Amino acid sequence: MPGGEPPVNPPLLETRNLEFEYPDGQAALGGISLRIERGEFIALIGQNGSGKTTLAKHFNGLLRPTRGQVLLNGEEVGERSVGDLARTIGYVFQNPDHQIFSATTREEIAFGPANLGLKESEVAQRTQQAMDDFDLTPYANLQPALLSFGLRRKVSVAAVYAMRTQVLILDEPSAGLDWRGAEELMRRVADLNRQGHTILLITHDMRLVAAHAARCLLLRAGSLLADGPTRQILGKAELLRQTDMQAPQITELGHRLASRGMSGTMLSVAEFCTAYGELKTGGEARHASRR
């Protein structure tokens, strides 16, 4: 408007004093307010029962607030159906058996893209790409419910991955996967994030958090205890102890060497090696100067 303030784009997702109580009156979320911008990669962390999954299920309408608001692109989520929200927000359940229902792996992965109203050729292309990306092509014509847990996990992720939703929520995605499988999955997720998709990762695997998430939301007993850059959150040892959380081993090792001159919070082995090399070089230089 002429002479007025320029319009401000709303955040992609927002909660305002969000409270939720289960039908028996048990409080699960207590007054959570936060903003999630487009293209972020965020980890929801906290112990079991802290409210991570409960909070995430409000974003796609599986749960509705007892009090407060949840907004998607500035509009109330409560005014839209779960099916409508699924076009924007993809959700990978912690248990793949809560998600899988089709007769074949190919049909399972094609279901979401087909429901988006895409052309048959586009549905087929996305389905095949998802199966190729997750090494599921050999199981294309098999019933996914009869596959191993690790493969069922891959199918559940690939089915949502194929929809290419604006937001992707993954609830404990590495459960049931070996190290290689988890790394492969997270590489695909990171690719989506680089393409502009917003990622919400619910996990107890702090190694995944350190390697991929730029921001952490730390919950305890239904409250948002901390919200900030991952390096900052994992650098607060006392805060993590309060919530019975533990930083990755390489981060802990870096903290233990702080008394010997190592500074900063290490999030990877590569970072640790660089910092340790600088520390060792500095120590050798000081030793040489005394001779």
C-alpha positions as CSV (number, residue, x, y, z in Angstrom):
1,M,0.0,0.0,0.0
2,P,1.3,3.5,-0.9
3,G,2.9,5.2,2.1
4,G,2.4,2.1,4.3
5,E,4.7,-0.6,5.6
6,P,5.8,-3.2,3.0
7,P,4.0,-6.5,3.3
8,V,5.8,-9.0,5.4
9,N,5.8,-12.7,4.2
10,P,4.5,-15.0,6.9
11,P,6.8,-17.9,8.0
12,L,6.1,-21.2,6.4
13,L,4.9,-22.7,9.7
14,E,4.1,-21.0,13.0
15,T,2.6,-21.9,16.3
16,R,1.2,-19.4,18.7
17,N,0.8,-20.4,22.3
18,L,0.0,-23.9,21.2
19,E,-1.5,-26.2,23.9
20,F,-2.7,-29.7,23.5
21,E,-4.4,-32.1,25.9
22,Y,-5.4,-35.6,25.3
23,P,-9.0,-36.7,25.8
24,D,-8.2,-37.9,29.3
25,G,-7.0,-34.4,30.2
26,Q,-3.3,-35.2,30.1
27,A,-1.4,-32.1,29.0
28,A,1.1,-32.8,26.2
29,L,2.1,-29.4,25.0
30,G,2.1,-26.2,27.0
31,G,2.1,-22.9,25.2
32,I,4.6,-23.4,22.4
33,S,5.3,-20.5,20.1
34,L,7.8,-20.8,17.3
35,R,8.4,-19.9,13.6
36,I,9.8,-22.1,10.9
37,E,11.0,-20.4,7.7
38,R,11.1,-21.9,4.2
39,G,14.1,-24.0,3.4
40,E,15.2,-24.7,7.0
41,F,16.5,-28.1,8.2
42,I,15.4,-28.4,11.8
43,A,15.8,-31.3,14.4
44,L,13.2,-31.8,17.0
45,I,15.0,-33.4,20.0
46,G,14.2,-34.4,23.5
47,Q,13.5,-37.6,25.4
48,N,10.5,-39.9,24.9
49,G,7.3,-38.1,26.1
50,S,8.8,-34.6,25.6
51,G,6.2,-33.8,22.9
52,K,8.2,-34.0,19.7
53,T,5.8,-36.2,17.7
54,T,2.8,-34.5,19.2
55,L,4.0,-31.1,18.1
56,A,4.9,-32.4,14.6
57,K,1.4,-33.9,14.1
58,H,-0.1,-30.5,14.6
59,F,1.7,-29.3,11.4
60,N,-0.1,-31.7,9.1
61,G,-3.5,-31.7,11.0
62,L,-3.3,-35.1,12.5
63,L,-3.8,-33.4,15.8
64,R,-5.7,-30.2,16.4
65,P,-4.8,-27.6,19.2
66,T,-6.7,-27.6,22.4
67,R,-5.8,-23.9,22.6
68,G,-3.6,-21.6,20.5
69,Q,-2.9,-21.6,16.8
70,V,-1.0,-23.5,14.1
71,L,-0.5,-21.6,10.8
72,L,0.8,-22.7,7.4
73,N,1.7,-19.8,5.1
74,G,-0.2,-17.6,7.5
75,E,-3.4,-19.6,7.3
76,E,-5.0,-21.6,10.1
77,V,-4.2,-25.3,9.7
78,G,-7.4,-26.2,11.5
79,E,-9.4,-24.9,8.6
80,R,-7.9,-27.5,6.2
81,S,-8.3,-31.2,5.9
82,V,-5.5,-33.7,6.5
83,G,-5.7,-34.7,2.8
84,D,-5.3,-31.1,1.7
85,L,-2.4,-30.5,4.0
86,A,-0.7,-33.7,2.7
87,R,-0.1,-31.9,-0.5
88,T,2.2,-29.5,1.3
89,I,3.4,-31.4,4.3
90,G,4.7,-35.0,3.9
91,Y,4.9,-37.1,7.1
92,V,7.0,-40.3,7.5
93,F,5.7,-42.2,10.5
94,Q,8.1,-43.7,13.0
95,N,6.5,-47.1,12.4
96,P,6.3,-47.9,8.6
97,D,3.5,-50.3,9.2
98,H,1.3,-47.3,10.1
99,Q,1.8,-46.0,6.6
100,I,2.1,-49.0,4.2
101,F,-1.1,-50.4,2.7
102,S,-0.6,-51.1,-1.0
103,A,-0.3,-54.5,-2.8
104,T,3.1,-53.7,-4.3
105,T,6.0,-51.4,-3.6
106,R,5.5,-49.6,-6.9
107,E,1.9,-48.9,-6.1
108,E,2.8,-47.8,-2.6
109,I,5.2,-45.2,-3.9
110,A,3.0,-44.1,-6.8
111,F,-0.1,-43.5,-4.5
112,G,0.9,-40.1,-3.2
113,P,2.0,-38.6,-6.6
114,A,-1.1,-39.9,-8.2
115,N,-3.3,-38.3,-5.6
116,L,-1.6,-34.9,-6.5
117,G,-3.3,-35.1,-9.8
118,L,-0.1,-35.4,-11.8
119,K,0.0,-36.9,-15.3
120,E,0.5,-40.6,-15.5
121,S,3.9,-40.1,-17.0
122,E,5.0,-37.9,-14.2
123,V,3.7,-40.3,-11.6
124,A,5.7,-43.1,-13.3
125,Q,8.8,-41.0,-13.5
126,R,8.7,-40.0,-9.8
127,T,7.9,-43.5,-8.7
128,Q,10.8,-45.0,-10.6
129,Q,13.2,-42.3,-9.5
130,A,12.3,-42.9,-5.8
131,M,12.7,-46.7,-6.2
132,D,16.1,-46.1,-7.8
133,D,17.3,-43.6,-5.2
134,F,16.4,-45.9,-2.4
135,D,17.5,-49.2,-4.1
136,L,13.9,-50.5,-4.1
137,T,13.6,-51.4,-7.8
138,P,14.2,-55.2,-7.1
139,Y,11.2,-55.1,-4.8
140,A,8.9,-53.1,-7.1
141,N,6.4,-55.9,-7.6
142,L,6.6,-57.4,-4.1
143,Q,4.1,-56.7,-1.3
144,P,5.9,-54.1,0.9
145,A,4.2,-55.4,4.1
146,L,6.2,-58.6,3.7
147,L,9.6,-57.0,3.4
148,S,12.1,-56.6,6.2
149,F,11.7,-53.7,8.7
150,G,14.6,-51.9,7.1
151,L,13.1,-52.2,3.6
152,R,9.7,-51.2,4.9
153,R,11.3,-48.1,6.3
154,K,12.8,-47.3,3.0
155,V,9.4,-47.8,1.2
156,S,7.7,-45.5,3.7
157,V,10.3,-42.7,3.1
158,A,10.4,-43.2,-0.6
159,A,6.6,-42.9,-0.8
160,V,6.6,-39.4,0.8
161,Y,9.9,-38.5,-1.0
162,A,8.1,-39.1,-4.4
163,M,5.5,-36.4,-3.5
164,R,8.2,-33.7,-3.2
165,T,6.2,-31.8,-0.7
166,Q,7.2,-28.4,0.5
167,V,7.7,-29.7,4.0
168,L,9.0,-33.2,4.9
169,I,8.7,-34.4,8.5
170,L,10.6,-37.6,9.4
171,D,9.9,-39.3,12.7
172,E,13.0,-41.4,13.7
173,P,13.9,-42.1,10.0
174,S,17.0,-44.1,10.8
175,A,15.2,-46.6,13.0
176,G,15.8,-50.1,11.6
177,L,18.5,-49.0,9.2
178,D,22.2,-49.8,9.3
179,W,24.8,-47.1,9.2
180,R,25.0,-47.2,5.4
181,G,21.2,-47.2,5.0
182,A,20.9,-44.2,7.3
183,E,23.6,-42.3,5.5
184,E,22.0,-43.0,2.1
185,L,18.6,-41.8,3.4
186,M,20.0,-38.6,4.9
187,R,21.9,-37.8,1.7
188,R,18.6,-37.9,-0.2
189,V,16.9,-35.7,2.4
190,A,19.8,-33.3,2.3
191,D,19.4,-33.1,-1.4
192,L,15.8,-32.1,-1.0
193,N,16.7,-29.4,1.5
194,R,19.3,-28.0,-0.9
195,Q,16.5,-27.8,-3.5
196,G,14.5,-25.6,-1.1
197,H,12.4,-28.2,0.8
198,T,11.9,-27.6,4.5
199,I,12.9,-30.6,6.7
200,L,11.8,-31.4,10.2
201,L,13.8,-34.3,11.7
202,I,12.5,-36.1,14.8
203,T,15.3,-38.2,16.2
204,H,17.3,-39.5,19.1
205,D,20.3,-40.0,16.9
206,M,22.4,-36.9,17.8
207,R,25.0,-37.9,15.1
208,L,22.3,-37.2,12.5
209,V,21.4,-34.0,14.2
210,A,25.0,-32.8,14.2
211,A,25.6,-33.8,10.6
212,H,22.5,-32.4,9.0
213,A,20.3,-30.0,11.1
214,A,21.1,-26.3,11.1
215,R,18.7,-25.6,14.0
216,C,17.4,-27.5,17.0
217,L,14.2,-27.4,18.9
218,L,14.7,-29.0,22.3
219,L,11.6,-30.1,24.1
220,R,11.0,-31.2,27.7
221,A,7.7,-32.2,29.2
222,G,5.7,-30.4,26.4
223,S,7.6,-27.2,26.6
224,L,10.1,-25.6,24.2
225,L,13.2,-25.5,26.4
226,A,15.7,-24.2,23.8
227,D,15.6,-23.1,20.2
228,G,18.8,-22.2,18.3
229,P,21.6,-23.2,16.0
230,T,22.6,-26.8,16.4
231,R,26.2,-25.9,17.3
232,Q,25.0,-23.6,20.0
233,I,22.5,-26.2,21.5
234,L,25.0,-29.1,21.4
235,G,27.6,-26.8,23.0
236,K,25.5,-26.4,26.1
237,A,26.4,-29.5,28.2
238,E,24.4,-28.5,31.2
239,L,21.3,-27.9,29.1
240,L,21.6,-31.3,27.6
241,R,22.2,-32.9,31.0
242,Q,18.9,-31.4,32.2
243,T,17.0,-33.2,29.5
244,D,19.0,-36.5,29.6
245,M,20.3,-35.8,26.1
246,Q,23.9,-36.5,25.1
247,A,25.9,-34.8,22.4
248,P,27.6,-36.9,19.7
249,Q,30.8,-38.6,20.9
250,I,33.0,-36.4,18.8
251,T,31.4,-33.3,20.4
252,E,31.9,-34.7,23.9
253,L,35.6,-35.4,23.1
254,G,36.0,-31.9,21.9
255,H,34.5,-30.6,25.2
256,R,36.8,-32.7,27.2
257,L,39.9,-31.3,25.5
258,A,38.8,-27.7,26.1
259,S,41.0,-27.6,29.2
260,R,44.0,-28.3,26.8
261,G,43.2,-25.5,24.5
262,M,40.7,-26.9,22.1
263,S,37.9,-24.3,21.5
264,G,34.5,-24.5,19.8
265,T,31.9,-27.2,19.5
266,M,32.8,-30.0,17.1
267,L,30.0,-31.5,15.0
268,S,32.0,-33.9,12.9
269,V,35.2,-36.0,12.8
270,A,36.5,-33.7,10.1
271,E,36.0,-30.6,12.3
272,F,37.6,-32.3,15.2
273,C,40.7,-33.4,13.2
274,T,41.1,-29.8,11.9
275,A,40.8,-28.3,15.4
276,Y,43.1,-31.0,16.9
277,G,45.7,-30.4,14.1
278,E,45.7,-26.6,14.8
279,L,46.0,-27.3,18.6
280,K,48.9,-29.7,18.1
281,T,50.6,-27.3,15.7
282,G,50.2,-24.5,18.1
283,G,51.6,-26.6,20.9
284,E,54.6,-27.6,18.9
285,A,55.3,-23.9,17.9
286,R,55.2,-22.8,21.6
287,H,57.5,-25.7,22.5
288,A,60.0,-24.7,19.8
289,S,59.9,-21.0,20.9
290,R,61.1,-22.0,24.3
291,R,64.2,-23.8,23.0
